[in-house]
Amino acid sequence: MKAQSKSQQKAAGAALSAKRGDTKVGDLQGASKEMYDSMSEDELEEMASTDHDDLPETKD
């Protein structure tokens, strides 16, 4: 699934970083913590790698 907003992409990137052990899980908040708990590393990677040039800041 592709990210639908820049903020969603950033949250996926933060969750992916924690999944890979690069950052602490305890540092996650809000959507990134939910994504960490509910999505696989592959799903997070796909969402975080979405081209963000045409994405809105937030989803309406």
VEXTORDO-340210 format. One record per atom (N, C-alpha, C): x, y negated, z negated; residue number from 1; atom name. Coordinates in pm, 1 decimal. Last residue first. Layout:
N
ATOM u v w i at
ATOM X Y Z NUM CA
...
end
This chain:
60
ATOM u v w i at
ATOM -694.3 -1427.8 -392.7 60 N
ATOM -820.9 -1492.5 -433.9 60 CA
ATOM -915.4 -1394.1 -498.6 60 C
ATOM -364.5 -1380.0 -503.1 59 N
ATOM -478.9 -1323.6 -431.7 59 CA
ATOM -605.6 -1390.3 -483.1 59 C
ATOM -111.5 -1631.3 -471.0 58 N
ATOM -195.4 -1542.4 -549.9 58 CA
ATOM -311.1 -1492.8 -464.1 58 C
ATOM 35.2 -1727.1 -248.0 57 N
ATOM 96.8 -1718.1 -380.5 57 CA
ATOM 20.7 -1619.2 -469.6 57 C
ATOM -11.5 -1527.2 54.6 56 N
ATOM -45.7 -1638.0 -34.5 56 CA
ATOM 24.2 -1620.8 -169.1 56 C
ATOM 231.6 -1426.0 301.3 55 N
ATOM 147.4 -1394.9 185.6 55 CA
ATOM 111.4 -1521.3 107.9 55 C
ATOM 411.0 -1446.1 506.7 54 N
ATOM 272.0 -1483.5 534.5 54 CA
ATOM 177.4 -1456.3 417.0 54 C
ATOM 656.2 -1363.2 389.9 53 N
ATOM 644.6 -1491.3 459.5 53 CA
ATOM 500.9 -1537.2 479.1 53 C
ATOM 707.0 -1118.6 272.3 52 N
ATOM 628.6 -1216.3 196.6 52 CA
ATOM 608.2 -1350.3 267.7 52 C
ATOM 689.4 -786.0 352.5 51 N
ATOM 736.2 -915.3 402.6 51 CA
ATOM 648.2 -1024.2 342.4 51 C
ATOM 722.5 -554.1 86.8 50 N
ATOM 633.8 -622.4 180.7 50 CA
ATOM 693.9 -755.9 222.6 50 C
ATOM 861.5 -425.0 -109.0 49 N
ATOM 933.1 -454.9 14.5 49 CA
ATOM 846.6 -521.8 120.6 49 C
ATOM 686.4 -370.1 -313.3 48 N
ATOM 788.2 -473.2 -336.1 48 CA
ATOM 859.2 -513.9 -207.3 48 C
ATOM 539.2 -159.2 -202.8 47 N
ATOM 473.8 -285.9 -234.2 47 CA
ATOM 575.8 -398.3 -249.6 47 C
ATOM 735.3 40.6 -177.4 46 N
ATOM 660.2 -4.4 -59.5 46 CA
ATOM 597.0 -141.1 -84.5 46 C
ATOM 812.7 67.9 -445.0 45 N
ATOM 910.1 25.1 -345.2 45 CA
ATOM 840.3 -28.0 -220.0 45 C
ATOM 578.6 164.5 -561.1 44 N
ATOM 631.2 34.5 -601.9 44 CA
ATOM 729.8 -19.5 -499.7 44 C
ATOM 564.1 414.3 -436.1 43 N
ATOM 456.1 316.4 -417.7 43 CA
ATOM 504.6 176.0 -452.2 43 C
ATOM 802.3 532.9 -533.6 42 N
ATOM 782.1 512.9 -389.2 42 CA
ATOM 673.7 409.1 -360.7 42 C
ATOM 752.6 544.8 -807.8 41 N
ATOM 862.6 462.0 -759.5 41 CA
ATOM 847.1 433.5 -609.6 41 C
ATOM 393.8 525.5 -868.3 40 N
ATOM 521.0 597.2 -852.0 40 CA
ATOM 627.9 500.8 -801.4 40 C
ATOM 192.0 355.8 -1115.5 39 N
ATOM 239.1 376.2 -978.9 39 CA
ATOM 372.0 451.7 -977.0 39 C
ATOM 118.7 304.4 -1382.1 38 N
ATOM 22.6 370.8 -1293.5 38 CA
ATOM 73.8 404.5 -1154.0 38 C
ATOM 318.7 176.4 -1530.6 37 N
ATOM 250.2 291.8 -1588.1 37 CA
ATOM 170.4 371.4 -1484.9 37 C
ATOM 393.9 -33.0 -1362.0 36 N
ATOM 495.7 61.9 -1408.5 36 CA
ATOM 428.8 191.0 -1456.8 36 C
ATOM 153.5 -174.5 -1346.7 35 N
ATOM 207.0 -108.9 -1227.4 35 CA
ATOM 309.5 -3.1 -1265.7 35 C
ATOM 139.8 -272.3 -1609.2 34 N
ATOM 34.9 -183.1 -1559.1 34 CA
ATOM 83.5 -106.1 -1436.3 34 C
ATOM 366.5 -436.1 -1605.6 33 N
ATOM 359.9 -324.7 -1700.3 33 CA
ATOM 254.1 -223.3 -1655.9 33 C
ATOM 292.0 -622.2 -1410.4 32 N
ATOM 409.7 -538.2 -1387.0 32 CA
ATOM 411.3 -418.4 -1481.6 32 C
ATOM 69.9 -750.5 -1524.5 31 N
ATOM 52.3 -664.4 -1407.9 31 CA
ATOM 172.1 -573.1 -1385.3 31 C
ATOM 199.9 -789.2 -1850.7 30 N
ATOM 85.9 -801.5 -1760.9 30 CA
ATOM 83.6 -699.6 -1648.7 30 C
ATOM 555.3 -739.2 -1860.3 29 N
ATOM 432.1 -797.4 -1914.1 29 CA
ATOM 323.6 -791.2 -1807.4 29 C
ATOM 865.8 -588.5 -1957.7 28 N
ATOM 754.8 -603.4 -1864.0 28 CA
ATOM 632.2 -659.3 -1934.9 28 C
ATOM 1051.7 -533.6 -2148.5 27 N
ATOM 1051.1 -670.3 -2094.9 27 CA
ATOM 934.7 -695.1 -2000.1 27 C
ATOM 1036.6 -264.6 -2198.8 26 N
ATOM 980.8 -355.9 -2298.0 26 CA
ATOM 976.0 -500.3 -2251.8 26 C
ATOM 1190.3 -155.7 -2001.8 25 N
ATOM 1045.1 -144.8 -1988.5 25 CA
ATOM 977.6 -242.4 -2084.1 25 C
ATOM 1472.3 -337.0 -1887.8 24 N
ATOM 1403.7 -268.7 -1997.0 24 CA
ATOM 1252.9 -268.6 -1973.8 24 C
ATOM 1620.4 -265.8 -1564.8 23 N
ATOM 1571.4 -356.4 -1668.7 23 CA
ATOM 1496.7 -275.7 -1773.9 23 C
ATOM 1704.9 -40.1 -1429.5 22 N
ATOM 1785.6 -161.7 -1419.6 22 CA
ATOM 1745.8 -266.5 -1523.2 22 C
ATOM 1557.0 188.0 -1409.3 21 N
ATOM 1642.4 173.4 -1526.0 21 CA
ATOM 1729.9 50.2 -1523.0 21 C
ATOM 1366.3 219.5 -1220.1 20 N
ATOM 1501.7 260.5 -1182.8 20 CA
ATOM 1600.0 246.9 -1298.6 20 C
ATOM 1151.4 104.1 -1348.2 19 N
ATOM 1146.0 247.1 -1314.0 19 CA
ATOM 1285.0 300.3 -1283.8 19 C
ATOM 1235.0 -163.3 -1353.4 18 N
ATOM 1225.6 -88.7 -1479.2 18 CA
ATOM 1222.0 61.9 -1452.7 18 C
ATOM 1217.1 -222.9 -1081.7 17 N
ATOM 1344.6 -239.6 -1150.9 17 CA
ATOM 1345.7 -160.7 -1281.8 17 C
ATOM 943.1 -187.7 -1044.7 16 N
ATOM 1037.8 -99.2 -976.7 16 CA
ATOM 1174.0 -104.6 -1044.1 16 C
ATOM 842.8 -403.3 -1189.3 15 N
ATOM 810.7 -267.1 -1231.5 15 CA
ATOM 907.6 -167.2 -1169.4 15 C
ATOM 944.7 -613.7 -1032.7 14 N
ATOM 982.9 -602.3 -1173.6 14 CA
ATOM 957.7 -460.8 -1224.7 14 C
ATOM 814.0 -563.5 -789.8 13 N
ATOM 959.9 -562.9 -797.2 13 CA
ATOM 1010.1 -547.3 -939.3 13 C
ATOM 549.1 -600.6 -863.7 12 N
ATOM 592.6 -468.3 -819.1 12 CA
ATOM 744.4 -457.2 -825.4 12 C
ATOM 557.3 -873.4 -916.2 11 N
ATOM 525.1 -780.9 -1024.8 11 CA
ATOM 569.8 -639.2 -989.1 11 C
ATOM 609.9 -970.1 -657.8 10 N
ATOM 707.1 -993.0 -764.8 10 CA
ATOM 684.0 -896.5 -881.6 10 C
ATOM 374.7 -894.9 -527.2 9 N
ATOM 502.0 -842.5 -481.4 9 CA
ATOM 609.2 -856.3 -590.4 9 C
ATOM 188.8 -1049.2 -661.5 8 N
ATOM 176.8 -904.0 -668.8 8 CA
ATOM 308.9 -838.1 -627.2 8 C
ATOM 274.4 -1302.2 -583.5 7 N
ATOM 280.9 -1266.5 -725.5 7 CA
ATOM 269.4 -1115.1 -743.7 7 C
ATOM 223.1 -1297.7 -310.5 6 N
ATOM 361.8 -1306.9 -356.6 6 CA
ATOM 373.5 -1266.1 -503.1 6 C
ATOM -21.5 -1047.3 -217.6 5 N
ATOM 17.6 -1182.4 -258.8 5 CA
ATOM 163.3 -1179.4 -305.1 5 C
ATOM -55.2 -790.1 -148.9 4 N
ATOM -150.0 -884.0 -90.3 4 CA
ATOM -121.1 -1026.8 -131.7 4 C
ATOM 170.7 -529.8 -55.1 3 N
ATOM 132.3 -636.6 -147.7 3 CA
ATOM 41.0 -734.4 -75.7 3 C
ATOM 58.5 -217.4 82.3 2 N
ATOM 135.6 -341.1 92.1 2 CA
ATOM 83.2 -442.7 -9.9 2 C
ATOM 84.8 117.2 0.0 1 N
ATOM 0.0 0.0 0.0 1 CA
ATOM 89.7 -124.0 0.0 1 C
end
